[in-house]
């Protein structure tokens, strides 16, 4: 099912759109609330939703997709996006 090499253009487009979504849906609300915790929380929910869309779709449609991989990836996406959002918040506060 895998391509011989990744489609880097598609990956770049996704990560650009996802970075914009993190700013709009997590960093900005955190700045409006004046709270790094808010940015982290919104980012964590966004990460869970984004990674969940991929993982739960694969789990429900692909034969042999491992549950353990789904769980690990959901945790990874939640933590990574939360931390990225908090970092974006801290960076924005530094420059504002």
Backbone as ProteinMPNN parsed JSONL, in Angstrom:
{"seq_chain_A": "XXXXXXXXXXXXXXXXXXXXXXXXXXXXXXXXXXXXXXXXXXXXXXXXXXXXXXXXXXXXXXXXXXXXXXXXXXXXXXXXXXXXXXXXXXXXXXXX", "coords_chain_A": {"N_chain_A": [[0.805, -1.199, 0.0], [2.125, 1.165, 0.333], [3.788, 3.955, -1.196], [6.729, 3.93, -3.294], [8.408, 6.052, -2.621], [7.961, 8.9, -0.487], [5.395, 11.369, -1.114], [6.468, 14.349, -1.247], [5.556, 16.918, -1.802], [2.8, 16.826, -1.239], [2.953, 16.25, 1.494], [4.23, 18.588, 2.412], [2.27, 20.509, 1.838], [0.188, 19.643, 3.529], [1.413, 19.975, 6.121], [1.875, 22.729, 6.134], [-0.762, 23.749, 6.021], [-1.68, 22.6, 8.409], [-0.044, 23.878, 10.302], [-0.973, 26.497, 10.04], [-3.578, 26.086, 10.942], [-3.038, 25.417, 13.627], [-2.115, 27.856, 14.602], [-4.395, 29.499, 14.217], [-6.438, 28.094, 15.604], [-5.445, 27.418, 18.104], [-3.091, 28.852, 19.111], [-3.802, 31.603, 18.771], [-6.341, 31.757, 20.231], [-5.262, 31.183, 22.762], [-3.604, 33.402, 23.149], [-5.552, 35.417, 23.193], [-6.854, 34.724, 25.522], [-4.818, 35.119, 27.223], [-3.234, 33.07, 28.197], [-0.986, 30.48, 28.453], [-1.608, 27.913, 29.078], [-4.161, 27.615, 28.015], [-3.584, 27.765, 25.271], [-1.994, 25.464, 25.025], [-3.881, 23.49, 25.764], [-5.954, 23.823, 23.805], [-4.406, 23.243, 21.578], [-3.699, 20.58, 22.11], [-6.205, 19.314, 21.917], [-6.766, 19.837, 19.226], [-4.639, 18.415, 18.038], [-5.291, 15.791, 18.844], [-7.703, 15.486, 17.466], [-6.88, 15.782, 14.768], [-4.863, 13.787, 14.39], [-6.404, 11.687, 15.204], [-8.352, 11.542, 13.213], [-6.911, 10.497, 11.041], [-5.818, 8.078, 12.157], [-8.039, 6.674, 13.28], [-9.621, 6.392, 11.037], [-7.984, 4.734, 9.481], [-7.889, 2.519, 11.201], [-10.514, 1.724, 11.082], [-10.864, 1.032, 8.424], [-8.716, -0.342, 7.211], [-7.314, -3.478, 6.759], [-5.732, -5.269, 9.276], [-4.579, -3.057, 10.53], [-2.808, -1.887, 13.266], [-4.005, -1.661, 16.616], [-2.398, -0.802, 18.712], [-0.569, 0.894, 17.42], [-2.304, 2.926, 16.659], [-3.05, 3.972, 19.19], [-0.543, 4.867, 20.221], [0.127, 6.765, 18.255], [-1.989, 8.579, 18.516], [-1.513, 9.589, 21.097], [1.022, 10.722, 20.655], [0.408, 12.708, 18.656], [-1.34, 14.346, 20.097], [0.247, 15.286, 22.254], [2.461, 16.439, 20.855], [1.237, 18.456, 19.249], [0.041, 20.009, 21.23], [2.306, 20.928, 22.668], [3.599, 22.293, 20.593], [1.748, 24.324, 20.135], [1.821, 25.692, 22.592], [4.458, 26.545, 22.465], [4.3, 28.213, 20.231], [2.611, 30.154, 21.3], [4.275, 31.186, 23.37], [6.37, 32.205, 21.829], [5.013, 34.146, 20.293], [4.153, 35.86, 22.377], [6.625, 36.795, 23.236], [7.392, 38.457, 21.142], [5.354, 40.285, 21.022]], "CA_chain_A": [[0.0, 0.0, 0.0], [2.969, 2.36, 0.406], [4.518, 4.399, -2.369], [8.171, 3.679, -3.167], [8.975, 7.201, -1.908], [6.863, 9.777, -0.078], [5.028, 12.525, -1.923], [6.895, 15.457, -0.399], [4.707, 18.094, -2.044], [1.565, 16.623, -0.465], [3.312, 16.39, 2.912], [4.499, 20.007, 2.671], [0.983, 21.215, 1.843], [-0.511, 19.293, 4.77], [2.028, 20.581, 7.301], [1.642, 24.167, 6.06], [-2.152, 23.958, 6.431], [-1.799, 22.243, 9.825], [0.595, 24.952, 11.075], [-1.912, 27.617, 10.03], [-4.676, 25.692, 11.835], [-2.546, 25.512, 15.007], [-2.084, 29.279, 14.962], [-5.758, 30.036, 14.276], [-7.32, 27.378, 16.533], [-4.845, 27.188, 19.429], [-2.216, 29.94, 19.568], [-4.575, 32.844, 18.882], [-7.217, 31.731, 21.412], [-4.424, 31.274, 23.956], [-3.201, 34.803, 23.293], [-6.735, 36.184, 23.585], [-7.121, 34.399, 26.928], [-3.633, 35.455, 28.016], [-2.91, 31.848, 28.929], [-0.256, 29.432, 27.745], [-2.351, 26.67, 29.321], [-5.248, 27.568, 27.033], [-2.973, 27.416, 23.983], [-1.605, 24.053, 25.113], [-5.099, 22.682, 25.778], [-6.564, 23.857, 22.473], [-3.511, 22.52, 20.677], [-3.82, 19.148, 22.39], [-7.474, 18.853, 21.335], [-6.578, 19.857, 17.772], [-3.773, 17.284, 17.689], [-6.062, 14.561, 19.003], [-8.673, 15.411, 16.365], [-6.191, 15.587, 13.488], [-4.26, 12.455, 14.359], [-7.505, 10.744, 15.335], [-8.974, 11.382, 11.903], [-6.071, 9.568, 10.276], [-5.669, 6.767, 12.797], [-9.312, 5.977, 13.427], [-10.038, 6.005, 9.686], [-7.199, 3.545, 9.121], [-8.321, 1.414, 12.051], [-11.839, 1.264, 10.666], [-10.939, 0.646, 7.012], [-7.576, -1.125, 6.724], [-7.124, -4.794, 7.358], [-4.464, -5.441, 9.981], [-4.04, -1.83, 11.133], [-2.669, -2.226, 14.69], [-4.593, -0.798, 17.642], [-1.299, -0.206, 19.471], [-0.061, 2.013, 16.625], [-3.306, 3.983, 16.778], [-2.942, 4.582, 20.52], [0.731, 5.585, 20.303], [0.072, 7.922, 17.374], [-2.91, 9.556, 19.114], [-0.795, 10.233, 22.205], [2.067, 11.528, 20.025], [-0.2, 13.878, 18.025], [-1.902, 15.195, 21.145], [1.355, 15.934, 22.969], [3.247, 17.264, 19.937], [0.496, 19.645, 18.855], [-0.091, 20.829, 22.427], [3.593, 21.594, 22.925], [3.821, 23.245, 19.496], [0.861, 25.465, 20.376], [2.389, 26.436, 23.721], [5.671, 27.196, 21.95], [3.837, 29.322, 19.394], [2.121, 31.165, 22.234], [5.437, 31.811, 24.027], [7.079, 32.976, 20.809], [4.202, 35.331, 19.991], [4.21, 36.766, 23.534], [7.951, 37.39, 23.264], [7.472, 39.497, 20.125], [4.247, 41.25, 21.099]], "C_chain_A": [[0.85, 1.267, 0.0], [3.603, 2.669, -0.944], [5.994, 4.072, -2.194], [8.915, 4.824, -2.468], [7.824, 8.146, -1.571], [6.624, 10.91, -1.068], [5.302, 13.764, -1.067], [6.046, 16.706, -0.603], [3.414, 17.985, -1.234], [1.836, 16.788, 1.026], [3.534, 17.858, 3.272], [3.2, 20.808, 2.743], [0.226, 20.915, 3.131], [0.096, 20.023, 5.959], [1.907, 22.099, 7.298], [0.22, 24.49, 6.535], [-2.319, 23.659, 7.926], [-1.174, 23.317, 10.713], [-0.321, 26.174, 11.144], [-3.077, 27.323, 10.973], [-4.262, 25.798, 13.301], [-2.555, 26.968, 15.469], [-3.502, 29.813, 15.156], [-6.569, 29.414, 15.413], [-6.741, 27.166, 17.932], [-4.019, 28.38, 19.924], [-3.008, 31.223, 19.768], [-5.56, 32.823, 20.053], [-6.439, 31.792, 22.733], [-3.973, 32.7, 24.217], [-4.375, 35.665, 23.748], [-7.083, 35.948, 25.049], [-5.962, 34.804, 27.828], [-3.1, 34.265, 28.787], [-2.195, 30.824, 28.046], [-0.952, 28.084, 27.936], [-3.499, 26.511, 28.332], [-4.7, 27.17, 25.671], [-2.59, 25.939, 23.958], [-2.833, 23.148, 25.04], [-5.791, 22.645, 24.428], [-5.705, 23.098, 21.463], [-3.605, 21.017, 20.862], [-5.1, 18.58, 21.777], [-7.378, 18.815, 19.809], [-5.726, 18.682, 17.316], [-4.498, 15.963, 17.791], [-7.045, 14.397, 17.848], [-7.986, 15.108, 15.029], [-5.599, 14.188, 13.378], [-5.335, 11.38, 14.478], [-8.207, 10.501, 14.013], [-8.208, 10.358, 11.081], [-6.104, 8.16, 10.88], [-6.978, 5.997, 12.902], [-9.894, 5.585, 12.071], [-9.284, 4.756, 9.25], [-7.645, 2.327, 9.922], [-9.657, 0.846, 11.578], [-11.896, 0.748, 9.232], [-9.828, -0.273, 6.516], [-7.441, -2.436, 7.487], [-5.75, -4.846, 8.026], [-3.861, -4.178, 10.569], [-3.98, -2.028, 12.647], [-3.27, -1.185, 15.642], [-3.483, -0.093, 18.422], [-0.71, 0.995, 18.729], [-1.019, 3.201, 16.713], [-3.161, 4.716, 18.107], [-1.67, 5.421, 20.642], [0.685, 6.857, 19.456], [-0.881, 8.991, 17.911], [-2.241, 10.309, 20.263], [0.27, 11.189, 21.652], [1.467, 12.808, 19.438], [-0.758, 14.861, 19.033], [-0.794, 15.98, 21.846], [2.116, 16.893, 22.061], [2.52, 18.555, 19.567], [0.274, 20.568, 20.054], [1.18, 21.609, 22.721], [3.904, 22.625, 21.839], [2.979, 24.498, 19.691], [1.375, 26.324, 21.524], [3.654, 27.172, 23.291], [5.32, 28.378, 21.059], [3.331, 30.476, 20.236], [3.303, 31.928, 22.852], [6.216, 32.678, 23.046], [6.325, 34.258, 20.475], [4.253, 36.341, 21.139], [5.559, 37.481, 23.619], [8.026, 38.586, 22.306], [6.358, 40.532, 20.202], [4.529, 42.25, 22.205]], "O_chain_A": [[0.338, 2.344, -0.306], [3.912, 1.77, -1.726], [6.467, 3.948, -1.064], [9.928, 4.598, -1.805], [6.824, 8.189, -2.288], [7.538, 11.348, -1.766], [4.464, 14.171, -0.262], [5.842, 17.473, 0.339], [2.988, 18.958, -0.612], [1.039, 17.396, 1.74], [3.077, 18.318, 4.319], [3.045, 21.677, 3.6], [-0.316, 21.825, 3.759], [-0.636, 20.637, 6.735], [1.841, 22.704, 8.368], [0.022, 25.391, 7.349], [-3.021, 24.387, 8.628], [-1.72, 23.634, 11.769], [-0.43, 26.812, 12.191], [-3.516, 28.201, 11.715], [-5.061, 26.226, 14.134], [-2.956, 27.268, 16.594], [-3.782, 30.498, 16.14], [-7.303, 30.117, 16.108], [-7.466, 26.777, 18.847], [-4.23, 28.861, 21.038], [-2.902, 31.862, 20.815], [-5.611, 33.793, 20.809], [-6.907, 32.384, 23.705], [-3.959, 33.157, 25.36], [-4.21, 36.545, 24.593], [-7.55, 36.855, 25.738], [-6.1, 34.833, 29.051], [-2.577, 34.413, 29.891], [-2.728, 30.368, 27.035], [-0.893, 27.219, 27.062], [-3.777, 25.406, 27.866], [-5.285, 26.329, 24.988], [-2.838, 25.248, 22.97], [-2.82, 22.145, 24.326], [-6.173, 21.577, 23.949], [-6.228, 22.396, 20.597], [-3.592, 20.263, 19.888], [-5.085, 17.499, 21.188], [-7.853, 17.872, 19.176], [-6.047, 18.026, 16.325], [-4.346, 15.101, 16.925], [-7.203, 13.299, 17.314], [-8.46, 14.274, 14.257], [-5.812, 13.491, 12.386], [-5.195, 10.291, 13.92], [-8.613, 9.376, 13.722], [-8.802, 9.454, 10.494], [-6.385, 7.182, 10.188], [-7.015, 4.795, 12.638], [-10.579, 4.569, 11.959], [-9.88, 3.824, 8.711], [-7.764, 1.229, 9.377], [-9.899, -0.358, 11.664], [-12.868, 0.094, 8.853], [-9.994, -0.925, 5.485], [-7.455, -2.464, 8.717], [-4.737, -4.509, 7.414], [-2.734, -4.216, 11.064], [-5.008, -2.312, 13.261], [-3.06, 0.017, 15.479], [-3.613, 1.085, 18.756], [-0.388, 2.007, 19.351], [-0.584, 4.347, 16.828], [-3.15, 5.946, 18.141], [-1.717, 6.557, 21.114], [1.152, 7.909, 19.892], [-0.609, 10.184, 17.774], [-2.389, 11.525, 20.383], [0.403, 12.32, 22.12], [1.979, 13.895, 19.703], [-0.661, 16.073, 18.845], [-0.894, 17.196, 22.009], [2.387, 18.03, 22.446], [3.122, 19.629, 19.571], [0.316, 21.789, 19.904], [1.134, 22.81, 22.991], [4.414, 23.706, 22.134], [3.446, 25.609, 19.438], [1.365, 27.552, 21.434], [3.888, 28.303, 23.715], [5.967, 29.424, 21.122], [3.589, 31.639, 19.928], [3.325, 33.159, 22.855], [6.67, 33.765, 23.401], [6.923, 35.331, 20.385], [4.38, 37.543, 20.903], [5.625, 38.641, 24.027], [8.648, 39.601, 22.619], [6.414, 41.552, 19.516], [3.726, 43.152, 22.442]]}, "name": "protein", "num_of_chains": 1, "seq": "XXXXXXXXXXXXXXXXXXXXXXXXXXXXXXXXXXXXXXXXXXXXXXXXXXXXXXXXXXXXXXXXXXXXXXXXXXXXXXXXXXXXXXXXXXXXXXXX"}
